[in-house]
């Protein structure tokens, strides 16, 4: 028979709910099934042996949705494109952070994003999305989806003039809105989107579309899962580049998506057919990193607060786009206080001048690494205009506040005095 969830899926001791960081040490894994090994082994196998033919039949019935699972029933192991012990344990632990019913892991953040979009978009549909967003997501929406008959409508994050409500109205004139895709905080400006307000607006759109409810997808990479839980504020799917904070050591490429079992079912089906799942060894590496996730994010956020304050007072810095500096009483501050638990550790700042001055700073740094990506233990710094957002049209970047003078920094866990010393000597060079 298909396997049953046992006591290694416990979330409570009596009436005490275990914290997520504690659950990362063992949730979803039974050492007795692996010769008593304290940590899950890496299950490097493509296929799994059935005890009998009936088991094989029942496993496939669940895997392909031919019947619904009985209470507490899970599909048994079949084939590593469908399921694998490392895949399942990782997904169980990822789901803990946002109290999600179902987590899915993928071979990259873009694999997670694209698989979720393919699951819910069809020719003639419309996707409404915030801007700016990660350059890869921008390219997919702006250049690839139109080839499949999917139109897009953009609205600016940061609670600016052209709002989500306006974009939804425009979207209705173009077709059926099937996805609202949001990145908050935005990359690289840290612009915010009010997820609870988004939920209300989208629910109203569903009524006007004859019950067809757009799926709200949130790229939660910048703050999640420790500092923001998107599902609790109205998102249907919370998406991650696990490469960033969750894996956190700049040695893994992976992605994830979390949501209710019902919402994630189509995504899981597409993942099986597209083959965009995470491999067992990568799953094992991410599980290792989950054990220190909160510790790393706390230290990085503490360092970032000191660095942001230093940069704000520097005479050669024009502006610091740090969430902790949002004006008290402003709409943006209200949204931040409502849905964020910390300002995180990735932010941008504008130096006085342009590309020449920004490049001078980047090239003079001797300790902080000039590289894209973010969320690693080491501090990384880059130039969004010419690097991560190179594919975004220049006029769009300028409109969204991504200028040639902007530098993005991902603050790591090093000693903060060393990081400030490196920034000081680099800024002194311009």
Secondary structure per residue as TSV (DSSP state, phi and psi in degrees):
chain	resnum	aa	ss	phi	psi
A	1	X	-	360.0	153.3
A	2	X	-	-54.9	149.6
A	3	X	-	-66.9	155.2
A	4	X	B	-110.4	146.0
A	5	X	-	-67.7	130.4
A	6	X	-	-110.7	-166.6
A	7	X	G	-69.9	-9.4
A	8	X	G	-79.0	4.3
A	9	X	G	-107.4	17.5
A	10	X	-	-68.8	139.0
A	11	X	-	-114.2	-3.3
A	12	X	E	-132.8	149.2
A	13	X	E	-112.0	102.5
A	14	X	T	64.9	-122.5
A	15	X	T	-101.4	10.7
A	16	X	E	-93.0	119.8
A	17	X	E	-83.5	125.7
A	18	X	-	-68.7	141.5
A	19	X	-	-76.2	154.3
A	20	X	H	-59.4	-43.2
A	21	X	H	-64.5	-27.9
A	22	X	H	-74.7	-38.7
A	23	X	H	-66.0	-21.8
A	24	X	T	-67.0	-12.8
A	25	X	T	-83.4	-18.0
A	26	X	T	-162.5	-5.9
A	27	X	T	-59.3	135.7
A	28	X	T	83.2	2.3
A	29	X	-	-127.7	131.2
A	30	X	-	-110.8	107.8
A	31	X	G	-55.2	-28.5
A	32	X	G	-62.9	-24.4
A	33	X	G	-82.1	-6.2
A	34	X	G	-134.7	50.2
A	35	X	T	57.3	27.4
A	36	X	T	79.5	9.2
A	37	X	-	-60.3	129.4
A	38	X	S	-61.9	-42.9
A	39	X	S	-105.1	149.5
A	40	X	-	-61.0	132.5
A	41	X	-	-68.1	167.3
A	42	X	-	-88.3	115.2
A	43	X	-	-88.9	85.5
A	44	X	-	-87.4	74.2
A	45	X	-	-139.9	146.6
A	46	X	S	-87.0	-30.1
A	47	X	B	-139.6	163.8
A	48	X	-	-128.0	145.2
A	49	X	-	-87.2	132.8
A	50	X	-	-87.3	146.3
A	51	X	S	-67.0	-35.7
A	52	X	S	-158.5	169.7
A	53	X	H	-64.6	-35.7
A	54	X	H	-62.5	-40.5
A	55	X	H	-59.1	-47.2
A	56	X	H	-57.7	-43.1
A	57	X	H	-61.5	-47.2
A	58	X	H	-69.3	-36.7
A	59	X	H	-60.6	-45.2
A	60	X	H	-69.1	-33.6
A	61	X	H	-58.5	-43.2
A	62	X	H	-72.5	-43.5
A	63	X	H	-61.7	-33.9
A	64	X	T	-105.9	14.0
A	65	X	T	69.4	25.3
A	66	X	S	-76.6	-18.5
A	67	X	S	-153.3	162.5
A	68	X	-	-87.8	151.5
A	69	X	-	-73.0	145.9
A	70	X	-	-71.6	164.9
A	71	X	T	-58.1	126.6
A	72	X	T	78.1	2.8
A	73	X	B	-91.3	137.9
A	74	X	-	-125.8	154.1
A	75	X	-	-69.1	141.0
A	76	X	-	-74.1	173.2
A	77	X	-	-75.1	136.1
A	78	X	-	-123.3	-61.5
A	79	X	B	-161.0	139.5
A	80	X	T	-70.9	-6.9
A	81	X	T	-78.9	-20.5
A	82	X	T	-99.3	-51.3
A	83	X	-	-157.3	160.0
A	84	X	-	-161.5	144.9
A	85	X	H	-54.7	-42.6
A	86	X	H	-64.8	-40.4
A	87	X	H	-60.2	-46.1
A	88	X	H	-69.7	-41.7
A	89	X	H	-65.3	-44.1
A	90	X	H	-58.6	-46.5
A	91	X	H	-66.1	-36.7
A	92	X	H	-60.8	-41.7
A	93	X	H	-74.0	-37.7
A	94	X	H	-60.9	-40.4
A	95	X	H	-63.4	-28.9
A	96	X	H	-55.3	-42.8
A	97	X	H	-61.7	-33.5
A	98	X	T	-113.8	16.4
A	99	X	T	52.0	40.5
A	100	X	-	-85.0	149.3
A	101	X	S	-73.6	-33.0
A	102	X	E	-142.4	133.2
A	103	X	E	-118.8	144.4
A	104	X	E	-129.0	139.7
A	105	X	E	-111.3	153.4
A	106	X	E	-136.1	169.2
A	107	X	S	-72.8	-14.9
A	108	X	S	-165.5	169.2
A	109	X	H	-63.0	-41.0
A	110	X	H	-67.7	-30.8
A	111	X	H	-64.1	-40.2
A	112	X	H	-64.2	-47.5
A	113	X	H	-62.5	-50.7
A	114	X	H	-66.8	-39.0
A	115	X	H	-65.0	-40.8
A	116	X	H	-62.2	-42.6
A	117	X	H	-67.6	-42.5
A	118	X	H	-62.2	-32.2
A	119	X	H	-67.6	-26.0
A	120	X	H	-121.5	-4.2
A	121	X	-	-109.1	140.3
A	122	X	-	-132.6	158.8
A	123	X	T	-52.0	132.8
A	124	X	T	95.0	-11.3
A	125	X	E	-79.2	166.8
A	126	X	E	-124.6	137.7
A	127	X	E	-112.4	126.4
A	128	X	E	-101.4	128.2
A	129	X	E	-138.7	152.1
A	130	X	E	-77.6	164.7
A	131	X	E	-149.3	142.7
A	132	X	S	-78.3	161.3
A	133	X	-	-133.9	173.5
A	134	X	-	-53.6	142.2
A	135	X	H	-57.6	-38.1
A	136	X	H	-65.3	-41.4
A	137	X	H	-64.7	-42.0
A	138	X	H	-58.9	-45.6
A	139	X	H	-64.2	-42.5
A	140	X	I	-60.1	-46.9
A	141	X	I	-72.4	-42.1
A	142	X	I	-79.7	-33.9
A	143	X	I	-114.3	-29.6
A	144	X	I	-98.5	-47.6
A	145	X	G	-58.1	-37.1
A	146	X	G	-59.8	-27.4
A	147	X	G	-67.2	-17.3
A	148	X	G	-108.4	17.7
A	149	X	T	78.9	21.3
A	150	X	-	-107.1	121.7
A	151	X	E	-94.3	159.3
A	152	X	E	-130.7	151.8
A	153	X	E	-131.1	131.2
A	154	X	E	-105.8	144.5
A	155	X	E	-132.9	155.0
A	156	X	E	-89.6	132.6
A	157	X	T	-74.5	175.3
A	158	X	T	88.1	10.0
A	159	X	T	58.2	46.0
A	160	X	-	-88.6	-171.0
A	161	X	S	-62.7	-47.5
A	162	X	S	-84.2	103.0
A	163	X	-	-94.4	172.4
A	164	X	H	-57.9	-40.2
A	165	X	H	-58.8	-42.8
A	166	X	H	-62.9	-42.7
A	167	X	H	-65.6	-37.9
A	168	X	H	-65.2	-40.1
A	169	X	H	-62.7	-42.5
A	170	X	H	-64.9	-39.5
A	171	X	H	-60.3	-37.6
A	172	X	H	-63.6	-26.6
A	173	X	H	-77.3	-15.1
A	174	X	H	-99.2	-22.0
A	175	X	S	158.8	-160.0
A	176	X	E	-84.2	121.6
A	177	X	E	-78.6	118.6
A	178	X	E	-111.5	-24.2
A	179	X	E	-139.2	135.3
A	180	X	E	-112.2	114.3
A	181	X	E	-109.4	124.1
A	182	X	E	-129.1	137.6
A	183	X	E	-118.0	114.9
A	184	X	S	-143.8	125.2
A	185	X	S	-63.5	154.3
A	186	X	-	-79.4	149.0
A	187	X	T	-99.0	116.6
A	188	X	T	-112.2	12.0
A	189	X	T	-87.8	-14.2
A	190	X	-	67.0	20.9
A	191	X	-	-64.4	142.8
A	192	X	-	-105.5	153.3
A	193	X	-	-125.0	133.8
A	194	X	-	-76.9	103.4
A	195	X	H	-70.9	-34.5
A	196	X	H	-68.1	-39.8
A	197	X	H	-66.1	-39.1
A	198	X	H	-57.7	-43.5
A	199	X	H	-58.3	-44.4
A	200	X	H	-64.7	-43.5
A	201	X	H	-64.9	-40.9
A	202	X	H	-69.5	-37.4
A	203	X	H	-62.1	-37.1
A	204	X	H	-68.0	-36.9
A	205	X	H	-64.1	-37.6
A	206	X	H	-58.1	-41.5
A	207	X	H	-63.1	-38.8
A	208	X	H	-74.6	-16.2
A	209	X	T	-102.2	24.6
A	210	X	T	67.7	29.1
A	211	X	T	95.8	-6.3
A	212	X	-	-77.3	108.6
A	213	X	-	-91.8	120.9
A	214	X	-	-62.5	143.7
A	215	X	E	-90.7	125.5
A	216	X	E	-89.0	115.3
A	217	X	E	-110.2	131.8
A	218	X	E	-122.4	122.4
A	219	X	E	-76.0	107.9
A	220	X	-	-103.9	22.5
A	221	X	T	-66.2	-39.6
A	222	X	T	-64.4	-41.0
A	223	X	T	-117.5	-23.9
A	224	X	T	-79.4	163.8
A	225	X	T	-89.7	-4.8
A	226	X	T	-74.5	-43.3
A	227	X	S	-100.1	-5.6
A	228	X	-	-157.8	130.4
A	229	X	-	-115.9	98.2
A	230	X	G	-63.9	-33.6
A	231	X	G	-63.7	-32.7
A	232	X	G	-70.5	-16.3
A	233	X	G	-110.0	11.8
A	234	X	T	120.1	-7.5
A	235	X	-	-69.7	147.2
A	236	X	S	-86.9	-37.8
A	237	X	E	-132.6	128.2
A	238	X	E	-105.6	122.5
A	239	X	E	-113.1	144.2
A	240	X	E	-133.4	143.4
A	241	X	E	-87.5	102.7
A	242	X	T	-64.8	-19.4
A	243	X	T	-51.4	-34.0
A	244	X	T	-81.6	-116.8
A	245	X	T	-63.8	-39.1
A	246	X	T	-64.4	-52.5
A	247	X	T	-72.1	-49.0
A	248	X	-	72.1	8.5
A	249	X	S	-126.8	13.3
A	250	X	S	54.9	33.7
A	251	X	S	-131.6	10.5
A	252	X	-	-138.8	141.7
A	253	X	-	-118.8	120.3
A	254	X	-	-163.4	166.9
A	255	X	E	-144.2	171.5
A	256	X	E	-154.0	158.9
A	257	X	E	-144.2	137.1
A	258	X	E	-127.1	148.0
A	259	X	E	177.3	-168.3
A	260	X	-	-70.8	158.6
A	261	X	H	-59.2	-38.8
A	262	X	H	-66.0	-46.0
A	263	X	H	-69.2	-35.7
A	264	X	H	-80.8	-14.0
A	265	X	H	-58.0	-48.4
A	266	X	H	-63.1	-35.1
A	267	X	H	-65.4	-41.9
A	268	X	H	-63.5	-39.6
A	269	X	H	-61.9	-44.1
A	270	X	H	-66.7	-38.0
A	271	X	H	-61.7	-40.7
A	272	X	H	-60.5	-42.8
A	273	X	H	-79.2	-38.7
A	274	X	H	-77.6	-21.1
A	275	X	T	71.1	36.5
A	276	X	-	-96.4	19.3
A	277	X	B	-72.8	164.7
A	278	X	-	-80.7	142.8
A	279	X	-	-82.1	159.2
A	280	X	H	-59.1	-41.3
A	281	X	H	-66.6	-40.9
A	282	X	H	-63.7	-41.6
A	283	X	H	-55.8	-44.1
A	284	X	H	-62.6	-41.9
A	285	X	H	-64.6	-39.6
A	286	X	H	-68.1	-38.3
A	287	X	H	-60.5	-40.9
A	288	X	H	-56.7	-43.4
A	289	X	H	-71.9	-30.7
A	290	X	H	-59.4	-27.8
A	291	X	T	-66.2	-24.6
A	292	X	T	-115.4	11.3
A	293	X	H	-55.6	-52.3
A	294	X	H	-65.6	-40.6
A	295	X	H	-59.3	-45.0
A	296	X	H	-66.3	-43.3
A	297	X	H	-69.4	-33.9
A	298	X	H	-64.9	-46.2
A	299	X	H	-65.6	-43.3
A	300	X	H	-62.1	-42.2
A	301	X	H	-65.9	-38.3
A	302	X	H	-63.8	-44.9
A	303	X	H	-61.5	-43.1
A	304	X	H	-62.4	-37.6
A	305	X	H	-61.5	-41.5
A	306	X	H	-66.1	-43.0
A	307	X	H	-68.1	-42.0
A	308	X	H	-60.2	-41.6
A	309	X	H	-64.1	-40.8
A	310	X	H	-62.5	-45.9
A	311	X	H	-66.4	-37.5
A	312	X	H	-60.2	-31.9
A	313	X	T	-93.8	0.1
A	314	X	-	-80.6	133.7
A	315	X	T	-67.0	-16.6
A	316	X	T	-102.3	10.8
A	317	X	E	-110.6	125.6
A	318	X	E	-80.3	-43.4
A	319	X	E	-158.2	146.8
A	320	X	E	-118.5	121.9
A	321	X	E	-93.4	69.4
A	322	X	-	-115.3	130.0
A	323	X	G	-61.3	-29.7
A	324	X	G	-67.3	-12.2
A	325	X	G	-99.4	7.0
A	326	X	-	-60.7	138.3
A	327	X	-	-66.7	130.4
A	328	X	T	-57.8	133.6
A	329	X	T	89.3	-12.3
A	330	X	S	-75.3	160.4
A	331	X	H	-61.3	-40.8
A	332	X	H	-61.7	-39.8
A	333	X	H	-66.3	-37.5
A	334	X	H	-63.2	-42.5
A	335	X	H	-65.7	-42.9
A	336	X	H	-59.2	-48.2
A	337	X	H	-64.4	-29.0
A	338	X	H	-77.1	-39.9
A	339	X	H	-122.5	-2.8
A	340	X	-	-118.8	143.0
A	341	X	S	-102.2	-9.8
A	342	X	-	-162.7	161.1
A	343	X	-	-79.4	-6.8
A	344	X	-	73.1	-161.6
A	345	X	S	-135.6	13.4
A	346	X	E	-119.4	125.1
A	347	X	E	-155.6	170.0
A	348	X	E	-118.7	158.7
A	349	X	E	-144.1	149.9
A	350	X	E	-103.4	124.6
A	351	X	E	-84.6	158.4
A	352	X	S	-74.3	123.9
A	353	X	S	124.1	-139.4
A	354	X	-	-146.2	-144.5
A	355	X	H	-60.8	-40.5
A	356	X	H	-58.5	-47.1
A	357	X	H	-69.2	-40.3
A	358	X	H	-63.0	-44.4
A	359	X	H	-63.8	-36.4
A	360	X	H	-61.3	-43.1
A	361	X	H	-62.5	-48.4
A	362	X	H	-61.9	-40.3
A	363	X	H	-77.1	-16.9
A	364	X	H	-92.1	-17.6
A	365	X	-	-59.9	139.3
A	366	X	S	-116.2	-12.8
A	367	X	S	-120.6	-46.6
A	368	X	S	-72.3	133.7
A	369	X	E	-83.4	133.4
A	370	X	E	-83.8	100.9
A	371	X	-	-163.1	154.2
A	372	X	S	-82.1	-177.5
A	373	X	-	79.3	178.8
A	374	X	-	-163.9	169.7
A	375	X	-	83.1	8.8
A	376	X	S	-86.0	173.4
A	377	X	S	-67.9	-27.4
A	378	X	S	-94.1	153.7
A	379	X	-	-79.8	134.3
A	380	X	E	-125.0	148.9
A	381	X	E	-142.5	145.9
A	382	X	E	-156.8	175.1
A	383	X	-	-114.1	96.4
A	384	X	T	-55.0	-41.3
A	385	X	T	-57.0	-41.9
A	386	X	T	-104.6	-4.8
A	387	X	T	-119.6	-90.3
A	388	X	T	-62.4	-27.5
A	389	X	T	-114.8	28.5
A	390	X	T	-61.3	-32.3
A	391	X	T	-77.8	-14.7
A	392	X	S	-76.4	131.2
A	393	X	-	-53.4	141.4
A	394	X	H	-57.4	-39.6
A	395	X	H	-66.7	-33.4
A	396	X	H	-69.1	-44.2
A	397	X	H	-58.5	-45.2
A	398	X	H	-62.4	-42.3
A	399	X	H	-63.0	-33.8
A	400	X	T	-88.6	0.9
A	401	X	T	88.5	11.4
A	402	X	-	-91.3	97.6
A	403	X	-	-104.3	169.7
A	404	X	T	-70.9	-14.2
A	405	X	T	-92.9	-1.4
A	406	X	E	-84.3	137.2
A	407	X	E	-125.2	135.0
A	408	X	E	-108.1	133.1
A	409	X	E	-122.1	135.5
A	410	X	E	-109.2	112.7
A	411	X	-	-85.2	131.1
A	412	X	-	-96.5	-153.5
A	413	X	S	-107.9	12.9
A	414	X	S	-66.2	176.1
A	415	X	-	-69.6	128.9
A	416	X	H	-63.0	-31.6
A	417	X	H	-62.5	-35.4
A	418	X	H	-68.7	-39.3
A	419	X	H	-65.4	-43.8
A	420	X	H	-65.7	-38.8
A	421	X	H	-60.6	-39.7
A	422	X	H	-69.4	-42.2
A	423	X	H	-64.1	-37.4
A	424	X	H	-61.4	-50.4
A	425	X	H	-68.2	-30.0
A	426	X	H	-71.8	-43.4
A	427	X	H	-68.3	-31.7
A	428	X	T	-66.9	-15.6
A	429	X	T	-81.0	-10.3
A	430	X	-	-104.6	360.0
